[in-house]
């Protein structure tokens, strides 16, 4: 599919209403060549997006800025720590609310002489 054909189709799509867009897509899907071309374009887009994401992540790492993945990992760690602190607070509240226990008696020492 030539670049001019694609641009022509896109300009037609911009001028159409919702019903026109539905008929446009049904016409495109009925055309085998257009369907294959759209499939290849989608595959190239996904491939290029993966490369772009890796390049951006490398650049951010180079300039020492956190990426989205770094932020997600940090948030996960903070959530885990927050859960541990909550459990510790619950246990501390239980200990503080228990009535004081009487002191345990000390065992008596028996005096042994060698």
C-alpha distances in whole Angstrom, upper triangle without the diagonal:
4,7,8,7,7,10,11,11,13,15,16,17,19,21,21,24,25,25,22,20,21,20,16,16,18,15,12,14,15,12,12,8,7,11,10,7,10,12,11,11,14,16,15,16,19,20,20,22,25,25,25,28,30,30,31,34,35,35,37,39,40,41,43,41,41,37,37,38,41,42,41,43,46,46,46,49,51,50,52,55,55,56,58,60,60,62,64,65,66,68,70,71,72,74,76,76,78,82,84,85,89,89,90,93,94,95,98,99,102,104,104,106,106
4,5,5,7,9,10,11,13,15,16,17,19,21,22,25,26,26,23,21,23,22,18,18,20,18,15,17,18,15,15,12,11,14,13,10,12,15,14,13,16,18,16,17,21,21,20,23,25,25,25,28,30,30,31,34,35,35,37,39,39,40,43,41,41,38,37,38,41,42,42,44,47,47,47,50,52,52,53,56,56,57,60,61,62,63,66,67,67,70,71,72,74,76,77,78,80,84,85,87,90,91,91,95,95,97,100,101,103,105,105,108,107
4,5,5,6,9,10,11,12,14,15,17,19,20,24,24,25,22,20,22,22,18,18,21,19,16,19,20,17,18,14,12,15,15,11,13,16,14,12,16,17,15,16,20,20,19,21,24,24,23,26,28,27,28,31,32,32,34,37,37,38,40,38,38,35,35,36,39,40,40,42,44,44,45,48,49,49,51,54,54,55,58,59,59,61,64,64,65,68,69,70,72,74,75,76,78,82,83,85,88,89,89,93,93,95,98,99,102,104,104,106,106
4,5,5,6,9,10,10,12,14,15,17,19,22,24,24,21,19,22,21,17,18,21,18,16,19,20,17,19,16,14,17,17,14,15,18,17,15,18,21,19,19,23,24,22,24,27,27,26,29,31,31,31,35,36,35,37,40,40,40,43,41,41,38,37,39,42,42,42,45,47,47,48,51,52,52,54,56,57,58,60,62,62,64,66,67,68,70,72,72,74,76,77,78,80,84,86,87,91,91,92,96,96,98,101,102,105,107,107,109,109
4,5,5,6,9,10,11,12,14,16,17,20,21,22,18,17,19,18,14,15,17,15,12,16,17,14,15,12,10,14,15,12,13,16,16,14,17,20,19,19,22,23,23,24,27,28,27,30,32,32,32,35,37,36,38,41,41,42,44,42,42,39,38,39,42,43,42,45,47,47,48,51,52,52,54,56,56,57,60,61,61,63,66,66,67,69,71,71,73,76,76,77,79,83,85,87,90,91,92,95,96,97,101,101,104,106,107,109,109
4,5,5,6,9,10,10,12,15,16,19,19,20,17,15,17,17,13,13,16,14,11,14,16,14,15,12,10,12,13,10,10,14,14,11,14,17,16,16,19,20,19,21,24,24,24,26,29,29,29,32,34,33,35,38,38,39,41,39,38,35,34,36,39,39,39,41,44,43,44,47,48,48,50,53,53,53,56,58,58,59,62,62,63,66,67,68,69,72,73,73,76,79,81,83,87,87,88,91,92,94,97,98,101,103,103,105,105
4,5,5,6,9,10,11,13,14,18,19,20,17,15,18,18,14,15,18,16,14,17,19,17,19,16,13,16,17,14,13,17,17,14,16,19,18,17,21,22,21,22,25,25,24,27,30,29,29,32,34,33,35,38,38,38,40,38,38,35,34,36,39,39,39,42,44,43,44,48,48,48,51,53,53,54,57,58,58,60,62,63,64,66,68,68,70,72,73,74,76,80,82,83,87,88,88,92,93,94,98,99,102,104,104,106,106
4,5,5,6,9,10,11,13,16,18,19,15,14,17,16,12,14,17,15,13,17,18,16,18,16,13,16,18,15,15,19,19,17,19,22,21,20,24,25,24,25,29,29,28,30,33,33,33,36,37,37,38,41,42,42,44,42,42,38,37,39,42,42,42,45,47,46,47,50,51,51,53,56,55,56,59,60,60,62,65,65,66,69,70,70,72,75,75,76,78,82,84,86,89,90,91,95,95,97,101,101,104,106,107,109,109
4,5,5,6,9,10,11,14,15,16,12,11,13,13,9,10,13,11,10,13,15,13,16,14,11,13,16,13,12,16,17,15,17,20,19,19,22,24,23,24,27,28,27,29,32,32,32,35,37,37,38,41,41,42,44,41,40,37,36,38,41,41,40,43,45,44,45,49,49,49,51,54,53,54,57,58,58,60,63,63,64,66,68,68,70,72,73,73,76,80,82,83,87,88,89,92,93,95,98,99,102,104,105,107,107
4,5,5,6,9,10,13,14,15,13,10,14,14,10,11,15,14,12,15,17,16,18,16,13,15,17,14,13,16,17,14,16,19,19,17,20,22,21,22,25,26,25,27,30,30,29,32,34,34,35,38,39,39,41,38,37,34,33,35,38,38,37,40,42,41,42,46,46,46,48,51,50,51,54,55,55,57,60,60,61,63,65,65,67,69,70,71,73,77,79,81,84,85,86,90,90,92,96,97,100,102,102,105,105
4,5,5,7,9,12,14,16,13,12,15,15,12,14,17,16,14,18,20,19,21,19,16,18,20,18,16,20,21,18,19,23,22,20,24,26,24,25,28,29,27,29,33,32,32,35,37,36,37,40,41,41,42,40,40,36,35,37,40,40,40,43,45,44,45,48,49,48,51,53,53,54,57,58,57,60,62,62,63,66,67,67,69,72,72,73,75,79,81,83,86,87,88,92,93,95,98,99,102,104,105,108,108
4,5,5,6,10,12,13,9,9,12,12,9,12,14,13,12,16,17,17,20,19,15,17,20,18,17,20,21,19,20,24,24,22,25,28,27,27,30,31,30,32,35,35,34,37,39,39,40,43,44,44,45,43,42,39,37,39,43,42,41,45,47,45,47,50,50,50,52,55,54,55,58,59,58,61,63,63,64,67,68,68,70,73,73,74,76,80,82,84,87,89,89,93,94,96,99,101,104,106,106,109,109
4,5,5,8,9,11,8,6,10,10,7,9,12,12,11,14,16,16,19,18,15,16,19,17,15,18,20,18,18,22,22,20,23,26,25,24,28,29,28,29,33,33,32,35,37,37,37,41,42,42,43,40,39,36,34,36,40,39,38,41,43,42,43,47,47,46,49,51,51,51,55,56,55,57,60,60,60,63,65,65,66,69,70,70,72,76,78,80,84,85,86,90,90,92,96,97,100,102,103,106,106
4,6,8,10,12,10,9,12,13,11,13,16,16,15,18,20,20,23,22,18,19,22,20,18,21,22,19,20,24,23,21,24,27,25,25,28,30,28,29,33,33,32,34,37,36,36,40,41,40,42,39,38,35,34,36,39,38,38,41,43,41,43,46,46,45,48,51,50,51,54,55,54,56,59,59,59,62,64,64,66,68,69,69,72,75,77,79,83,84,85,89,90,92,95,97,100,102,103,105,106
4,7,10,11,9,9,13,13,11,14,17,16,16,19,21,21,24,23,20,22,24,22,20,24,25,23,23,27,27,25,27,30,29,28,32,33,32,33,36,36,35,38,41,40,40,43,45,44,46,43,42,39,37,40,43,41,41,45,46,45,46,49,49,49,51,54,53,54,57,58,57,59,62,62,62,65,67,66,68,71,71,72,74,78,80,82,86,87,88,92,93,95,99,100,103,105,106,109,109
4,7,8,5,6,9,10,9,11,14,14,14,17,19,19,23,22,19,20,23,22,20,23,25,23,23,27,27,25,27,30,30,29,32,34,32,34,37,37,36,39,42,41,41,44,46,45,47,44,43,40,37,40,43,42,41,44,46,44,46,49,49,48,51,53,52,53,56,57,56,59,61,61,61,64,66,66,67,70,71,71,73,77,79,81,85,86,87,91,92,94,98,99,102,104,105,108,108
4,5,5,6,9,10,10,12,14,15,16,18,20,21,24,25,21,22,25,24,21,24,27,24,24,28,29,26,28,32,31,30,33,35,34,34,38,39,37,40,43,42,42,45,47,46,47,44,43,40,37,40,43,41,40,44,45,44,45,48,48,47,50,52,51,51,55,56,55,57,60,59,60,63,64,64,65,68,69,69,71,75,77,79,83,84,86,89,90,92,96,98,101,103,104,107,107
4,5,5,6,9,10,11,13,14,15,17,19,20,23,24,21,20,24,23,20,23,26,23,23,26,27,25,27,30,30,29,32,34,33,33,37,37,36,38,41,41,41,44,46,45,46,43,41,38,36,38,41,39,38,42,43,41,42,46,46,44,47,50,48,49,52,53,52,54,57,57,57,60,62,61,62,65,66,66,68,72,74,76,80,82,83,86,88,89,93,95,98,100,101,104,104
4,5,5,6,9,10,11,12,14,16,17,19,22,23,20,20,24,23,21,23,26,25,24,28,29,27,29,32,32,31,34,36,35,36,39,40,39,41,44,44,44,47,49,49,49,46,45,41,39,40,44,42,41,44,46,44,45,49,49,47,50,53,51,51,55,56,55,57,60,59,59,62,64,64,65,68,69,68,71,74,77,79,83,84,85,89,90,92,96,97,100,103,103,106,107
4,5,5,6,9,10,10,12,14,15,17,20,21,18,18,22,21,19,22,24,23,23,26,27,26,28,31,31,30,33,35,34,35,38,39,38,41,43,43,43,46,48,48,49,46,44,41,39,41,44,43,42,45,47,45,46,50,50,49,51,54,53,53,57,58,57,59,62,61,61,64,66,66,67,70,71,71,73,77,79,81,85,86,87,91,92,94,97,99,102,104,105,108,108
4,5,5,6,9,10,10,12,14,16,18,19,16,16,19,18,16,19,21,19,19,23,24,22,24,27,27,26,29,32,30,31,35,35,35,37,40,40,40,43,44,44,45,42,41,38,35,37,40,39,38,41,44,42,43,46,47,45,48,51,50,50,53,54,53,55,58,58,58,61,63,63,64,67,68,68,70,74,76,78,82,83,84,88,89,91,94,96,98,101,102,104,105
4,5,5,6,9,10,11,12,15,17,19,16,15,19,19,16,18,21,20,19,23,25,23,24,28,28,27,30,33,32,32,36,37,36,38,41,41,41,44,46,46,47,44,42,39,36,37,41,40,38,42,44,42,42,46,47,45,47,50,49,49,53,54,53,55,58,58,58,61,63,62,64,67,67,67,70,73,76,77,81,82,83,87,88,90,93,95,98,100,101,104,104
4,5,5,6,9,10,11,13,16,17,15,15,19,19,17,19,22,21,21,24,26,25,26,29,30,29,32,34,34,35,38,39,39,41,43,43,44,46,48,49,49,47,45,42,39,40,44,43,42,45,47,46,46,50,50,49,51,54,53,53,56,58,57,58,62,62,61,64,66,66,67,70,71,71,73,77,79,81,85,86,87,90,91,93,97,98,101,103,104,107,107
4,6,5,6,9,10,11,14,15,12,12,16,16,14,17,19,18,18,22,23,22,24,27,27,27,30,32,31,32,35,36,36,38,41,41,41,44,46,46,47,44,43,39,37,39,42,42,40,43,46,44,45,48,49,48,50,53,52,53,56,57,56,58,61,61,61,64,66,66,67,70,71,71,73,77,79,81,85,86,87,90,91,93,97,98,101,103,104,106,107
4,5,5,6,9,10,13,14,10,10,14,14,11,14,17,16,15,19,20,19,21,24,24,24,27,29,29,30,33,34,34,36,38,39,39,42,43,44,45,42,41,37,35,36,40,39,38,41,43,42,42,46,46,45,47,50,50,50,53,54,54,55,58,59,59,61,63,63,64,67,68,68,71,74,77,78,82,83,84,87,88,90,93,95,97,100,100,103,103
4,5,5,6,9,12,14,11,11,14,15,13,15,18,18,18,21,23,22,23,26,27,27,30,32,32,33,36,37,37,39,41,42,42,45,47,47,48,45,44,40,38,39,42,42,40,43,46,44,44,48,49,47,49,52,52,52,55,56,55,57,60,60,60,63,65,65,66,69,70,70,72,76,78,80,83,84,85,89,90,91,95,96,99,101,102,104,105
4,5,5,7,10,12,9,10,14,14,13,15,18,18,18,21,23,23,24,27,28,28,31,32,32,34,36,37,38,40,42,43,43,46,47,48,49,47,45,42,39,41,44,44,42,45,48,47,47,50,51,50,52,55,55,54,58,59,59,60,63,64,63,66,68,68,69,72,73,73,75,79,81,83,87,88,88,92,93,94,98,99,102,104,105,107,107
4,5,5,8,9,6,7,10,10,9,12,14,14,15,18,19,19,21,23,24,25,27,29,29,30,33,34,34,36,39,39,40,42,44,45,46,44,42,39,37,38,41,41,40,42,45,44,44,48,49,48,50,53,52,52,55,57,57,58,61,62,62,64,66,66,68,70,71,72,74,77,80,81,85,86,86,90,91,92,96,97,99,102,102,105,105
4,5,7,9,7,6,9,11,9,11,14,14,14,17,19,19,20,23,24,24,27,29,29,30,33,34,35,36,39,39,40,42,44,45,46,44,42,38,36,37,40,41,39,41,44,43,43,46,48,46,48,51,51,51,54,56,55,56,59,60,60,62,65,65,66,69,70,70,72,76,78,79,83,84,84,88,89,90,94,95,97,100,100,103,103
4,6,9,8,8,11,13,12,14,16,17,18,20,22,22,24,26,27,28,30,32,32,34,36,37,38,40,42,43,44,46,48,49,50,47,46,42,40,40,44,44,42,45,48,47,46,50,51,50,52,55,55,54,57,59,59,60,63,64,63,66,68,68,69,72,73,73,75,79,81,82,86,87,87,91,92,93,97,98,100,103,103,106,106
4,6,5,6,9,10,11,12,14,15,17,19,20,21,23,25,26,27,29,31,31,33,35,36,37,39,41,42,43,45,46,48,49,47,45,42,40,40,44,44,43,45,48,47,47,51,52,51,52,56,56,56,58,60,60,61,64,65,65,67,69,70,71,73,75,75,77,81,83,84,88,89,89,92,93,94,98,99,101,104,104,107,106
4,6,5,6,9,10,11,12,14,15,17,18,20,21,23,24,26,27,29,30,32,33,35,36,38,39,40,42,44,45,47,48,46,44,41,39,39,43,44,42,44,47,46,46,49,51,50,51,55,55,55,57,60,59,60,63,64,64,66,69,69,70,73,74,74,76,80,82,83,87,87,88,91,92,93,96,97,100,102,102,105,104
4,5,5,6,9,10,11,12,14,15,17,18,20,21,22,24,26,27,28,30,32,33,34,36,38,39,40,42,43,45,46,44,43,39,38,39,42,43,42,44,47,46,46,49,51,50,52,55,55,55,58,60,60,61,64,65,65,67,69,70,71,73,75,75,77,81,83,84,88,88,88,92,92,93,97,98,100,102,103,105,105
4,5,5,6,8,10,10,12,14,15,16,18,20,21,22,24,26,26,28,30,31,32,34,36,37,38,40,41,43,44,42,41,37,36,36,40,40,39,42,44,44,44,47,49,48,49,53,53,53,56,58,57,59,61,62,63,65,67,67,69,71,72,73,75,79,81,82,85,86,87,90,91,92,95,96,99,101,101,104,104
4,5,5,6,9,10,11,12,14,15,17,18,20,21,23,25,25,27,29,30,31,33,35,36,37,39,41,42,43,41,39,36,34,34,38,39,37,39,42,42,41,45,46,45,47,50,50,50,53,55,55,56,59,60,60,62,64,65,66,68,70,70,72,76,78,79,83,83,84,87,88,89,92,93,96,98,98,101,101
4,5,5,6,9,10,11,12,14,15,17,18,20,21,23,24,26,27,29,30,32,33,34,36,38,39,41,42,40,39,35,34,34,37,38,37,39,42,42,41,44,46,45,47,50,50,50,53,55,55,56,59,60,60,62,64,65,66,69,70,71,72,76,78,79,83,83,83,87,87,88,92,93,95,97,97,100,99
4,5,5,6,9,10,11,12,14,15,16,18,20,21,22,24,26,27,28,30,31,32,34,36,37,39,40,38,37,34,32,33,36,37,36,38,41,41,41,44,46,45,47,50,50,50,53,55,55,56,59,60,60,62,64,65,66,69,70,71,73,76,78,79,83,84,84,87,88,89,92,93,96,98,98,100,100
4,5,5,6,9,10,10,12,14,15,16,18,20,21,22,24,25,26,28,30,31,32,34,36,37,38,36,35,31,30,30,34,34,33,36,38,38,38,41,43,42,44,47,47,47,50,52,52,53,56,57,57,59,61,62,63,66,67,68,69,73,75,76,80,81,81,84,85,86,90,91,93,95,96,98,98
4,5,5,6,9,10,11,12,14,15,17,19,20,21,23,24,26,27,29,30,32,33,35,36,37,35,34,30,29,29,32,33,32,34,37,37,36,39,41,40,42,45,45,45,48,50,50,51,54,55,55,57,60,60,61,64,65,66,68,71,73,74,78,79,79,82,83,84,87,88,91,93,93,95,95
4,5,5,6,8,10,10,12,14,15,17,18,20,21,22,24,26,27,28,30,32,33,35,36,34,33,29,28,29,32,33,32,34,37,37,37,40,42,41,42,45,46,46,49,51,51,52,55,56,57,59,61,61,63,65,66,67,69,73,74,75,79,79,80,83,83,84,88,88,91,93,93,95,95
4,5,5,6,9,10,10,12,14,15,16,18,20,21,22,24,26,26,28,30,31,33,34,32,31,27,26,27,30,31,30,33,35,35,36,39,40,40,41,44,45,45,48,50,50,51,54,55,56,58,59,60,62,64,65,66,68,72,73,75,78,79,79,82,83,84,88,88,91,93,93,95,95
4,5,5,6,9,10,10,12,14,15,16,19,20,21,22,24,25,27,28,30,31,32,30,29,25,24,24,28,29,27,30,33,32,32,35,37,37,38,41,41,42,44,46,46,48,50,51,52,54,56,57,58,60,62,63,64,68,70,71,75,75,76,79,79,81,84,85,88,90,90,92,92
4,5,5,6,9,10,11,13,14,15,17,19,20,21,23,24,26,27,29,31,32,30,29,25,24,24,27,28,27,29,32,32,32,35,37,36,38,40,41,42,44,46,46,47,50,51,52,54,56,57,58,60,61,62,64,68,70,71,74,74,75,78,78,80,83,84,86,88,88,91,90
4,5,5,6,8,10,11,12,14,15,16,18,20,21,22,24,26,27,29,30,28,27,24,23,23,27,28,27,29,32,32,33,35,37,37,38,41,42,43,45,47,47,49,51,52,53,55,57,58,59,61,63,64,66,69,71,72,75,76,76,79,79,81,84,85,87,89,89,91,91
4,5,5,6,9,10,10,12,14,15,16,18,20,21,22,24,25,27,28,26,25,21,21,21,25,26,25,27,30,30,30,33,35,35,36,39,39,40,43,44,45,46,49,50,51,53,54,55,57,59,60,61,63,67,68,70,73,74,74,77,78,79,83,83,86,88,88,90,90
4,6,5,6,9,10,11,12,14,15,16,18,20,21,23,24,26,27,25,23,20,19,19,22,23,22,24,27,27,27,30,32,32,33,36,37,37,39,41,42,43,46,47,48,50,51,52,54,56,57,58,60,64,65,67,70,70,71,74,74,76,79,80,82,84,85,87,87
4,5,5,6,9,10,11,13,14,16,17,19,20,21,23,25,26,24,23,20,19,19,22,24,23,25,28,28,28,31,33,33,34,37,38,38,40,43,43,45,47,48,49,51,53,54,55,57,58,60,61,65,67,68,71,71,71,75,75,76,79,80,82,84,84,87,86
4,5,5,6,9,10,10,12,14,15,16,18,20,21,23,24,23,22,19,18,19,22,23,23,25,27,28,29,31,33,33,35,37,38,39,41,43,44,45,47,48,50,51,53,54,56,58,59,60,62,66,67,68,72,72,72,76,76,77,80,81,84,85,85,88,87
4,5,5,6,9,10,10,12,14,15,16,18,20,21,22,20,19,16,15,16,19,20,20,22,24,25,25,28,30,30,31,34,35,36,38,39,40,42,44,45,46,48,50,51,52,54,55,57,59,62,64,65,69,69,69,73,73,74,78,78,81,83,83,85,85
4,5,5,6,9,10,11,12,14,15,17,18,20,21,19,18,15,14,14,17,19,18,20,23,23,24,26,28,28,30,32,33,34,36,38,39,40,42,44,45,46,48,49,51,52,54,55,57,61,62,63,67,67,67,70,70,72,75,75,78,80,80,82,82
4,5,5,6,9,10,11,12,14,15,16,19,20,19,18,15,16,16,18,20,20,21,24,25,26,28,30,31,32,34,35,36,38,40,41,42,44,46,47,49,50,51,53,55,56,57,59,63,64,65,69,68,69,72,72,73,77,77,79,81,81,83,83
4,5,5,6,9,10,10,12,14,15,17,18,17,16,13,14,15,17,19,19,21,23,24,25,27,29,30,31,33,34,36,37,39,40,42,43,45,46,48,49,51,52,54,55,57,59,62,63,65,68,68,69,72,72,74,77,77,80,82,82,84,84
4,5,5,6,9,10,10,12,14,16,16,14,13,10,10,11,13,15,15,17,19,20,21,23,25,26,27,29,30,32,34,35,36,38,40,41,42,44,45,47,49,50,51,53,55,59,60,61,64,64,65,68,68,70,73,74,76,78,78,80,80
4,6,5,6,9,10,10,12,14,15,14,13,10,12,11,13,16,16,17,19,21,22,23,25,26,27,29,31,32,34,35,37,38,40,41,43,44,46,47,49,50,51,53,55,59,60,61,64,64,64,68,67,69,72,72,75,77,77,79,78
4,5,5,6,9,10,10,13,14,14,14,11,13,14,15,17,19,19,21,23,24,25,27,29,30,32,33,35,36,37,39,41,42,43,45,47,48,49,51,53,54,56,57,61,62,63,66,66,67,70,70,71,74,74,77,79,79,81,80
4,5,5,6,9,10,11,12,11,11,9,11,12,13,15,16,18,19,21,22,24,25,26,28,29,31,33,34,35,37,39,40,41,43,45,45,47,49,50,51,53,55,59,60,61,64,64,65,68,68,70,73,73,76,78,78,80,80
4,5,5,6,9,10,10,9,9,6,9,9,10,12,14,14,16,18,19,20,22,24,25,26,28,30,31,32,34,36,37,38,40,42,42,44,46,47,48,50,52,56,56,58,61,61,61,65,65,66,69,70,72,74,74,76,76
4,5,5,6,9,10,10,10,9,12,12,12,15,17,17,18,21,22,22,24,26,27,28,30,32,33,34,36,38,39,40,42,44,44,46,48,49,50,52,54,58,58,60,63,62,63,66,66,67,70,70,73,74,74,76,76
4,5,5,6,8,9,10,10,13,14,13,16,18,18,19,22,23,24,25,28,29,30,31,33,35,35,37,39,40,41,44,45,46,47,50,50,51,53,55,59,59,61,64,64,64,68,67,69,72,72,75,76,76,78,78
4,5,5,6,5,7,6,10,11,10,12,15,16,16,18,20,21,22,24,26,26,28,30,31,32,34,36,37,38,40,42,42,44,46,47,48,50,52,55,56,58,61,60,61,64,64,66,69,69,72,74,74,76,76
4,6,5,6,7,8,11,11,10,13,15,15,15,18,20,20,21,24,25,25,27,29,30,31,33,35,35,37,39,40,41,43,45,46,47,49,51,54,55,56,59,59,59,62,62,64,67,67,69,71,71,73,73
4,5,8,10,11,15,15,14,16,19,18,19,22,23,23,24,27,28,28,30,33,33,34,37,38,39,40,43,44,44,46,48,49,50,52,54,57,58,59,62,61,62,65,64,66,69,69,72,73,73,75,74
4,6,9,11,15,16,14,16,19,19,18,21,23,23,24,27,28,28,30,32,33,33,36,38,38,39,42,43,43,45,48,48,49,51,53,57,57,58,61,61,62,65,64,66,69,69,72,73,74,75,75
4,7,9,13,14,11,13,16,16,15,18,20,20,20,23,25,24,26,29,29,30,32,34,34,36,38,39,39,41,44,44,45,47,50,53,53,55,58,57,58,61,60,62,65,65,68,69,70,72,72
4,7,10,11,9,10,14,14,13,16,18,18,19,21,23,23,24,27,28,28,31,33,33,34,37,38,38,40,43,43,44,46,48,52,52,54,57,57,58,61,61,63,66,66,69,70,71,73,73
4,7,8,6,6,10,10,10,12,15,15,15,18,20,20,21,24,25,26,28,30,30,31,34,35,36,37,40,41,41,43,46,49,50,51,54,54,55,58,58,60,63,64,67,68,69,71,71
4,5,5,6,9,10,11,12,14,15,16,18,20,21,22,24,26,27,28,30,32,33,35,36,37,39,41,42,43,45,47,50,51,53,56,56,57,60,60,62,65,66,69,70,71,73,73
4,5,5,6,9,10,10,12,14,15,16,18,20,21,22,24,25,27,29,30,31,33,35,36,37,39,41,41,43,45,49,50,52,55,55,56,59,60,61,65,65,69,70,71,73,73
4,5,5,6,9,10,10,12,14,15,17,18,20,21,23,24,26,27,29,30,32,33,35,36,38,39,40,42,44,48,49,50,53,53,54,58,58,59,63,63,66,68,68,71,71
4,5,5,6,9,10,11,12,14,15,17,18,20,21,22,24,26,27,28,30,32,33,34,36,38,39,41,42,46,47,48,52,51,52,55,55,57,60,61,64,66,66,68,68
4,5,5,6,9,10,10,12,14,15,16,18,20,21,22,24,25,26,28,30,31,32,35,36,37,38,41,44,45,47,50,50,51,55,55,57,60,61,64,66,66,69,69
4,5,5,6,9,10,10,12,14,15,16,19,20,21,23,24,25,27,29,30,31,33,35,36,37,39,43,44,46,49,49,50,54,54,56,59,60,63,65,66,68,68
4,5,5,6,9,10,11,12,14,15,17,18,20,21,23,24,26,27,29,30,32,33,35,36,38,42,43,44,47,47,48,51,51,53,57,57,60,62,63,65,65
4,5,5,6,9,10,11,12,14,15,16,18,20,21,22,24,26,27,28,30,31,32,34,36,40,41,42,46,45,46,50,50,52,55,56,59,61,61,64,64
4,5,5,6,9,10,10,12,14,15,16,18,20,21,22,24,25,27,29,30,31,33,35,38,40,41,45,45,46,49,50,52,55,56,59,61,62,65,65
4,5,5,6,9,10,11,13,14,15,17,19,20,21,23,24,26,28,29,30,32,34,37,39,40,43,44,44,48,48,50,53,54,57,59,60,63,63
4,5,5,6,9,10,11,12,14,16,17,18,20,21,22,24,26,27,28,30,32,36,36,38,41,41,42,45,45,47,51,51,54,56,57,60,60
4,5,5,6,9,10,10,12,14,15,16,18,20,21,22,24,26,26,28,30,34,35,36,40,40,41,45,45,47,50,51,54,56,57,60,61
4,5,5,6,9,10,10,12,14,15,17,19,20,21,23,25,26,27,29,33,34,36,39,40,41,44,45,47,50,51,55,57,58,60,61
4,5,5,6,9,10,11,12,14,16,17,18,20,22,23,24,26,28,31,32,34,37,37,38,42,42,44,47,48,52,54,55,57,58
4,5,5,6,9,10,10,12,14,15,16,18,20,21,22,24,26,30,30,32,35,35,36,40,40,42,45,46,50,52,53,55,56
4,5,5,6,9,10,10,12,14,15,16,19,20,21,22,25,28,29,31,35,35,36,40,41,43,46,48,51,53,54,57,58
4,5,5,6,9,10,11,13,14,15,17,19,20,21,23,27,28,30,33,34,35,38,39,41,45,46,49,52,53,56,57
4,5,5,6,9,10,11,12,14,16,17,18,20,22,25,26,27,31,31,32,35,36,38,42,43,46,48,49,52,53
4,5,5,6,9,10,10,12,14,15,16,18,20,24,24,26,30,30,31,35,36,38,41,43,46,48,50,52,53
4,5,5,6,9,10,11,13,14,15,17,19,22,24,26,29,30,31,35,36,39,42,44,47,49,51,54,55
4,5,5,6,9,10,11,13,14,16,17,21,22,23,27,28,29,32,34,36,39,41,44,47,48,51,52
4,5,5,6,9,10,11,12,14,16,19,20,21,25,25,27,30,31,33,37,38,42,44,46,48,50
4,5,5,6,9,10,10,12,14,18,19,21,25,26,27,31,32,35,38,40,43,46,47,50,52
4,5,5,6,9,10,11,13,16,18,20,24,25,26,30,32,34,38,40,43,45,47,50,52
4,5,5,6,9,10,11,15,16,17,21,22,23,27,28,30,34,36,39,42,43,47,48
4,5,5,6,9,10,13,14,16,20,21,22,26,27,30,33,35,39,41,43,46,48
4,5,5,6,9,12,14,16,20,21,23,27,29,32,35,37,41,43,45,48,50
4,6,5,6,10,12,14,18,19,21,25,27,29,33,35,38,41,43,46,48
4,6,5,9,10,11,15,16,18,22,23,26,30,32,35,38,40,43,45
4,6,8,9,12,15,17,19,23,25,28,31,33,37,39,42,45,47
4,6,9,12,15,18,20,23,26,29,32,35,38,41,43,46,49
4,6,8,12,14,16,20,23,25,29,31,35,38,40,43,46
4,6,9,12,15,18,21,24,27,30,33,36,39,42,45
4,7,9,12,15,18,21,24,27,30,33,36,39,41
4,6,8,12,15,18,21,24,27,30,32,36,38
4,6,9,12,15,18,21,24,27,30,33,36
4,6,9,12,15,18,21,24,27,30,33
4,6,9,12,15,18,21,24,27,30
4,6,9,12,15,18,21,24,27
4,6,9,12,15,18,21,24
4,6,9,13,15,19,21
4,6,9,12,16,19
4,6,9,12,15
4,6,10,13
4,7,10
4,7
4
